[in-house]
Amino acid sequence: MINFVYKNPTKIIFGRGTELKVGEEVRQYSGKVLLHYGGGSIKKTGLYDRVVNSLKQAGVEVVELGGVMPNPRLGLVNEGIKICREKGIDFILAVGGGSAIDSAKAIAVGVPYDGDVWDFFCGKAEPKEALPVGVVLTIPAAGSEASPNSVITREDGLYKRGMYSELIRPVFAIMNPELTYTLPAYQTACGTADIMAHIMERYFTNETHTDLTDRLCEATLKTMIKNVPIALEEPDNYNARAEIMWAGTIAHNGLLGTGRIEDWASHNIEHEISAIYDVAHGAGLAVVFPAWMKYVYKNNLDRFVQFAVRVWNVEMNFDEPERTALEGIERLKKFFKEIGLPVSLKEMNIGDDRLEEMASKCTNGGKATIGNFVKLNREDVYNILKLAV
């Protein structure tokens, strides 16, 4: 286990009806807020009205910016920065899933910065300050409600890049599992793959003596495996939805990565897919992760055997442990398929004509490597994408 520092100041307000507390939470920070959200779903469900009424009852002035799209765009971020500066807004409230939250975080670091906010996403600069961000979560998936991460897509060149800063962890996250009842099955499934991928990016490490976090990762994965089929069969099953929602936060709030060297190659590869083809991030991860596993498993066979036995209940084959590892990968792939996700690029109507382009962009034209479990160069990324076809 390696040295680590863990701090997560996000206040979690979890349970039924908790969105009604949003006004009193925001009022502790500001009397004027940018309400940032996606399409019309929060208005159809009545959540928008409940949030706005709570804010107004607390004496908070509301300025709106809707229109956040999946794989949130830099253009809307810049619009939000402009609005906040012009209207003197000093708090951002994201209502929605990871896209709305990531967009809000990007606005938060962009408002006090003199340069182009994209500088933070391409590694040219690090933020020194940010506006506080609050969250009302509606989609368990990205874990952005308690993470220090944001991922944005720049329309020019179709680049999807992330940034990390402790300054952008939300100050609070309101999480009512009831708000997820109306999610389409496919969106629930995509969120599932995203959550599981966040865990697996941490689980597959070469670091030793990580027994506690190994077990925490395995328990969170098994919680998803058990409860997702229930939620898909019974969309208004509160207990299943609650387990999934809390697992999504635990998966990406930093706890499961303590003492470990994390990987993140699969996420980097998927970012190139969703940047170009605008597919759901979770769907892309369901395709990429099994392909990555098949490419790297021999690097640390014992860890893949452990994954198969502990997470997927594969019977250990002591004579041929490689078969045990491969069966674990197949069971992950089968699970994704059973909950309605694609497991190949072909199933997302993506051909092989831009694989080299994606591999090149992913590795900065071949100048960089990605991942830590195995350092992957441009050729490696291309080969993984070929396996995913």
Secondary structure as a PSIPRED ss2 file (coil, helix, strand):
# PSIPRED VFORMAT (PSIPRED V4.0)

   1 M C   1.000  0.000  0.000
   2 I C   1.000  0.000  0.000
   3 N C   1.000  0.000  0.000
   4 F C   1.000  0.000  0.000
   5 V C   1.000  0.000  0.000
   6 Y C   1.000  0.000  0.000
   7 K C   1.000  0.000  0.000
   8 N C   1.000  0.000  0.000
   9 P C   1.000  0.000  0.000
  10 T C   1.000  0.000  0.000
  11 K E   0.000  0.000  1.000
  12 I E   0.000  0.000  1.000
  13 I E   0.000  0.000  1.000
  14 F E   0.000  0.000  1.000
  15 G C   1.000  0.000  0.000
  16 R C   1.000  0.000  0.000
  17 G C   1.000  0.000  0.000
  18 T H   0.000  1.000  0.000
  19 E H   0.000  1.000  0.000
  20 L H   0.000  1.000  0.000
  21 K H   0.000  1.000  0.000
  22 V H   0.000  1.000  0.000
  23 G H   0.000  1.000  0.000
  24 E H   0.000  1.000  0.000
  25 E H   0.000  1.000  0.000
  26 V H   0.000  1.000  0.000
  27 R H   0.000  1.000  0.000
  28 Q C   1.000  0.000  0.000
  29 Y C   1.000  0.000  0.000
  30 S C   1.000  0.000  0.000
  31 G C   1.000  0.000  0.000
  32 K E   0.000  0.000  1.000
  33 V E   0.000  0.000  1.000
  34 L E   0.000  0.000  1.000
  35 L E   0.000  0.000  1.000
  36 H E   0.000  0.000  1.000
  37 Y E   0.000  0.000  1.000
  38 G C   1.000  0.000  0.000
  39 G C   1.000  0.000  0.000
  40 G C   1.000  0.000  0.000
  41 S H   0.000  1.000  0.000
  42 I H   0.000  1.000  0.000
  43 K H   0.000  1.000  0.000
  44 K H   0.000  1.000  0.000
  45 T C   1.000  0.000  0.000
  46 G C   1.000  0.000  0.000
  47 L H   0.000  1.000  0.000
  48 Y H   0.000  1.000  0.000
  49 D H   0.000  1.000  0.000
  50 R H   0.000  1.000  0.000
  51 V H   0.000  1.000  0.000
  52 V H   0.000  1.000  0.000
  53 N H   0.000  1.000  0.000
  54 S H   0.000  1.000  0.000
  55 L H   0.000  1.000  0.000
  56 K H   0.000  1.000  0.000
  57 Q H   0.000  1.000  0.000
  58 A C   1.000  0.000  0.000
  59 G C   1.000  0.000  0.000
  60 V C   1.000  0.000  0.000
  61 E E   0.000  0.000  1.000
  62 V E   0.000  0.000  1.000
  63 V E   0.000  0.000  1.000
  64 E E   0.000  0.000  1.000
  65 L E   0.000  0.000  1.000
  66 G C   1.000  0.000  0.000
  67 G C   1.000  0.000  0.000
  68 V C   1.000  0.000  0.000
  69 M C   1.000  0.000  0.000
  70 P C   1.000  0.000  0.000
  71 N C   1.000  0.000  0.000
  72 P C   1.000  0.000  0.000
  73 R E   0.000  0.000  1.000
  74 L H   0.000  1.000  0.000
  75 G H   0.000  1.000  0.000
  76 L H   0.000  1.000  0.000
  77 V H   0.000  1.000  0.000
  78 N H   0.000  1.000  0.000
  79 E H   0.000  1.000  0.000
  80 G H   0.000  1.000  0.000
  81 I H   0.000  1.000  0.000
  82 K H   0.000  1.000  0.000
  83 I H   0.000  1.000  0.000
  84 C H   0.000  1.000  0.000
  85 R H   0.000  1.000  0.000
  86 E H   0.000  1.000  0.000
  87 K H   0.000  1.000  0.000
  88 G C   1.000  0.000  0.000
  89 I C   1.000  0.000  0.000
  90 D C   1.000  0.000  0.000
  91 F C   1.000  0.000  0.000
  92 I E   0.000  0.000  1.000
  93 L E   0.000  0.000  1.000
  94 A E   0.000  0.000  1.000
  95 V E   0.000  0.000  1.000
  96 G E   0.000  0.000  1.000
  97 G C   1.000  0.000  0.000
  98 G H   0.000  1.000  0.000
  99 S H   0.000  1.000  0.000
 100 A H   0.000  1.000  0.000
 101 I H   0.000  1.000  0.000
 102 D H   0.000  1.000  0.000
 103 S H   0.000  1.000  0.000
 104 A H   0.000  1.000  0.000
 105 K H   0.000  1.000  0.000
 106 A H   0.000  1.000  0.000
 107 I H   0.000  1.000  0.000
 108 A H   0.000  1.000  0.000
 109 V H   0.000  1.000  0.000
 110 G H   0.000  1.000  0.000
 111 V C   1.000  0.000  0.000
 112 P C   1.000  0.000  0.000
 113 Y C   1.000  0.000  0.000
 114 D C   1.000  0.000  0.000
 115 G C   1.000  0.000  0.000
 116 D C   1.000  0.000  0.000
 117 V H   0.000  1.000  0.000
 118 W H   0.000  1.000  0.000
 119 D H   0.000  1.000  0.000
 120 F H   0.000  1.000  0.000
 121 F C   1.000  0.000  0.000
 122 C C   1.000  0.000  0.000
 123 G C   1.000  0.000  0.000
 124 K C   1.000  0.000  0.000
 125 A C   1.000  0.000  0.000
 126 E C   1.000  0.000  0.000
 127 P C   1.000  0.000  0.000
 128 K C   1.000  0.000  0.000
 129 E C   1.000  0.000  0.000
 130 A C   1.000  0.000  0.000
 131 L C   1.000  0.000  0.000
 132 P C   1.000  0.000  0.000
 133 V E   0.000  0.000  1.000
 134 G E   0.000  0.000  1.000
 135 V E   0.000  0.000  1.000
 136 V E   0.000  0.000  1.000
 137 L E   0.000  0.000  1.000
 138 T C   1.000  0.000  0.000
 139 I C   1.000  0.000  0.000
 140 P C   1.000  0.000  0.000
 141 A C   1.000  0.000  0.000
 142 A C   1.000  0.000  0.000
 143 G C   1.000  0.000  0.000
 144 S H   0.000  1.000  0.000
 145 E H   0.000  1.000  0.000
 146 A H   0.000  1.000  0.000
 147 S C   1.000  0.000  0.000
 148 P C   1.000  0.000  0.000
 149 N E   0.000  0.000  1.000
 150 S E   0.000  0.000  1.000
 151 V E   0.000  0.000  1.000
 152 I E   0.000  0.000  1.000
 153 T E   0.000  0.000  1.000
 154 R E   0.000  0.000  1.000
 155 E C   1.000  0.000  0.000
 156 D C   1.000  0.000  0.000
 157 G C   1.000  0.000  0.000
 158 L C   1.000  0.000  0.000
 159 Y E   0.000  0.000  1.000
 160 K E   0.000  0.000  1.000
 161 R E   0.000  0.000  1.000
 162 G E   0.000  0.000  1.000
 163 M E   0.000  0.000  1.000
 164 Y E   0.000  0.000  1.000
 165 S C   1.000  0.000  0.000
 166 E H   0.000  1.000  0.000
 167 L H   0.000  1.000  0.000
 168 I H   0.000  1.000  0.000
 169 R C   1.000  0.000  0.000
 170 P C   1.000  0.000  0.000
 171 V C   1.000  0.000  0.000
 172 F E   0.000  0.000  1.000
 173 A E   0.000  0.000  1.000
 174 I E   0.000  0.000  1.000
 175 M E   0.000  0.000  1.000
 176 N C   1.000  0.000  0.000
 177 P H   0.000  1.000  0.000
 178 E H   0.000  1.000  0.000
 179 L H   0.000  1.000  0.000
 180 T H   0.000  1.000  0.000
 181 Y C   1.000  0.000  0.000
 182 T C   1.000  0.000  0.000
 183 L C   1.000  0.000  0.000
 184 P C   1.000  0.000  0.000
 185 A H   0.000  1.000  0.000
 186 Y H   0.000  1.000  0.000
 187 Q H   0.000  1.000  0.000
 188 T H   0.000  1.000  0.000
 189 A H   0.000  1.000  0.000
 190 C H   0.000  1.000  0.000
 191 G H   0.000  1.000  0.000
 192 T H   0.000  1.000  0.000
 193 A H   0.000  1.000  0.000
 194 D H   0.000  1.000  0.000
 195 I H   0.000  1.000  0.000
 196 M H   0.000  1.000  0.000
 197 A H   0.000  1.000  0.000
 198 H H   0.000  1.000  0.000
 199 I H   0.000  1.000  0.000
 200 M H   0.000  1.000  0.000
 201 E H   0.000  1.000  0.000
 202 R H   0.000  1.000  0.000
 203 Y H   0.000  1.000  0.000
 204 F C   1.000  0.000  0.000
 205 T C   1.000  0.000  0.000
 206 N C   1.000  0.000  0.000
 207 E C   1.000  0.000  0.000
 208 T C   1.000  0.000  0.000
 209 H C   1.000  0.000  0.000
 210 T C   1.000  0.000  0.000
 211 D H   0.000  1.000  0.000
 212 L H   0.000  1.000  0.000
 213 T H   0.000  1.000  0.000
 214 D H   0.000  1.000  0.000
 215 R H   0.000  1.000  0.000
 216 L H   0.000  1.000  0.000
 217 C H   0.000  1.000  0.000
 218 E H   0.000  1.000  0.000
 219 A H   0.000  1.000  0.000
 220 T H   0.000  1.000  0.000
 221 L H   0.000  1.000  0.000
 222 K H   0.000  1.000  0.000
 223 T H   0.000  1.000  0.000
 224 M H   0.000  1.000  0.000
 225 I H   0.000  1.000  0.000
 226 K H   0.000  1.000  0.000
 227 N H   0.000  1.000  0.000
 228 V H   0.000  1.000  0.000
 229 P H   0.000  1.000  0.000
 230 I H   0.000  1.000  0.000
 231 A H   0.000  1.000  0.000
 232 L H   0.000  1.000  0.000
 233 E H   0.000  1.000  0.000
 234 E C   1.000  0.000  0.000
 235 P C   1.000  0.000  0.000
 236 D C   1.000  0.000  0.000
 237 N C   1.000  0.000  0.000
 238 Y H   0.000  1.000  0.000
 239 N H   0.000  1.000  0.000
 240 A H   0.000  1.000  0.000
 241 R H   0.000  1.000  0.000
 242 A H   0.000  1.000  0.000
 243 E H   0.000  1.000  0.000
 244 I H   0.000  1.000  0.000
 245 M H   0.000  1.000  0.000
 246 W H   0.000  1.000  0.000
 247 A H   0.000  1.000  0.000
 248 G H   0.000  1.000  0.000
 249 T H   0.000  1.000  0.000
 250 I H   0.000  1.000  0.000
 251 A H   0.000  1.000  0.000
 252 H H   0.000  1.000  0.000
 253 N C   1.000  0.000  0.000
 254 G C   1.000  0.000  0.000
 255 L H   0.000  1.000  0.000
 256 L H   0.000  1.000  0.000
 257 G H   0.000  1.000  0.000
 258 T C   1.000  0.000  0.000
 259 G C   1.000  0.000  0.000
 260 R C   1.000  0.000  0.000
 261 I C   1.000  0.000  0.000
 262 E C   1.000  0.000  0.000
 263 D C   1.000  0.000  0.000
 264 W C   1.000  0.000  0.000
 265 A H   0.000  1.000  0.000
 266 S H   0.000  1.000  0.000
 267 H H   0.000  1.000  0.000
 268 N H   0.000  1.000  0.000
 269 I H   0.000  1.000  0.000
 270 E H   0.000  1.000  0.000
 271 H H   0.000  1.000  0.000
 272 E H   0.000  1.000  0.000
 273 I H   0.000  1.000  0.000
 274 S H   0.000  1.000  0.000
 275 A H   0.000  1.000  0.000
 276 I H   0.000  1.000  0.000
 277 Y H   0.000  1.000  0.000
 278 D C   1.000  0.000  0.000
 279 V C   1.000  0.000  0.000
 280 A C   1.000  0.000  0.000
 281 H H   0.000  1.000  0.000
 282 G H   0.000  1.000  0.000
 283 A H   0.000  1.000  0.000
 284 G H   0.000  1.000  0.000
 285 L H   0.000  1.000  0.000
 286 A H   0.000  1.000  0.000
 287 V H   0.000  1.000  0.000
 288 V H   0.000  1.000  0.000
 289 F H   0.000  1.000  0.000
 290 P H   0.000  1.000  0.000
 291 A H   0.000  1.000  0.000
 292 W H   0.000  1.000  0.000
 293 M H   0.000  1.000  0.000
 294 K H   0.000  1.000  0.000
 295 Y H   0.000  1.000  0.000
 296 V H   0.000  1.000  0.000
 297 Y H   0.000  1.000  0.000
 298 K H   0.000  1.000  0.000
 299 N H   0.000  1.000  0.000
 300 N H   0.000  1.000  0.000
 301 L H   0.000  1.000  0.000
 302 D H   0.000  1.000  0.000
 303 R H   0.000  1.000  0.000
 304 F H   0.000  1.000  0.000
 305 V H   0.000  1.000  0.000
 306 Q H   0.000  1.000  0.000
 307 F H   0.000  1.000  0.000
 308 A H   0.000  1.000  0.000
 309 V H   0.000  1.000  0.000
 310 R H   0.000  1.000  0.000
 311 V H   0.000  1.000  0.000
 312 W H   0.000  1.000  0.000
 313 N C   1.000  0.000  0.000
 314 V C   1.000  0.000  0.000
 315 E C   1.000  0.000  0.000
 316 M C   1.000  0.000  0.000
 317 N C   1.000  0.000  0.000
 318 F C   1.000  0.000  0.000
 319 D C   1.000  0.000  0.000
 320 E C   1.000  0.000  0.000
 321 P H   0.000  1.000  0.000
 322 E H   0.000  1.000  0.000
 323 R H   0.000  1.000  0.000
 324 T H   0.000  1.000  0.000
 325 A H   0.000  1.000  0.000
 326 L H   0.000  1.000  0.000
 327 E H   0.000  1.000  0.000
 328 G H   0.000  1.000  0.000
 329 I H   0.000  1.000  0.000
 330 E H   0.000  1.000  0.000
 331 R H   0.000  1.000  0.000
 332 L H   0.000  1.000  0.000
 333 K H   0.000  1.000  0.000
 334 K H   0.000  1.000  0.000
 335 F H   0.000  1.000  0.000
 336 F H   0.000  1.000  0.000
 337 K H   0.000  1.000  0.000
 338 E H   0.000  1.000  0.000
 339 I C   1.000  0.000  0.000
 340 G C   1.000  0.000  0.000
 341 L C   1.000  0.000  0.000
 342 P C   1.000  0.000  0.000
 343 V C   1.000  0.000  0.000
 344 S C   1.000  0.000  0.000
 345 L C   1.000  0.000  0.000
 346 K H   0.000  1.000  0.000
 347 E H   0.000  1.000  0.000
 348 M H   0.000  1.000  0.000
 349 N C   1.000  0.000  0.000
 350 I C   1.000  0.000  0.000
 351 G C   1.000  0.000  0.000
 352 D C   1.000  0.000  0.000
 353 D C   1.000  0.000  0.000
 354 R C   1.000  0.000  0.000
 355 L H   0.000  1.000  0.000
 356 E H   0.000  1.000  0.000
 357 E H   0.000  1.000  0.000
 358 M H   0.000  1.000  0.000
 359 A H   0.000  1.000  0.000
 360 S H   0.000  1.000  0.000
 361 K H   0.000  1.000  0.000
 362 C H   0.000  1.000  0.000
 363 T C   1.000  0.000  0.000
 364 N C   1.000  0.000  0.000
 365 G C   1.000  0.000  0.000
 366 G C   1.000  0.000  0.000
 367 K C   1.000  0.000  0.000
 368 A C   1.000  0.000  0.000
 369 T C   1.000  0.000  0.000
 370 I E   0.000  0.000  1.000
 371 G C   1.000  0.000  0.000
 372 N C   1.000  0.000  0.000
 373 F C   1.000  0.000  0.000
 374 V C   1.000  0.000  0.000
 375 K C   1.000  0.000  0.000
 376 L E   0.000  0.000  1.000
 377 N C   1.000  0.000  0.000
 378 R H   0.000  1.000  0.000
 379 E H   0.000  1.000  0.000
 380 D H   0.000  1.000  0.000
 381 V H   0.000  1.000  0.000
 382 Y H   0.000  1.000  0.000
 383 N H   0.000  1.000  0.000
 384 I H   0.000  1.000  0.000
 385 L H   0.000  1.000  0.000
 386 K H   0.000  1.000  0.000
 387 L H   0.000  1.000  0.000
 388 A H   0.000  1.000  0.000
 389 V C   1.000  0.000  0.000
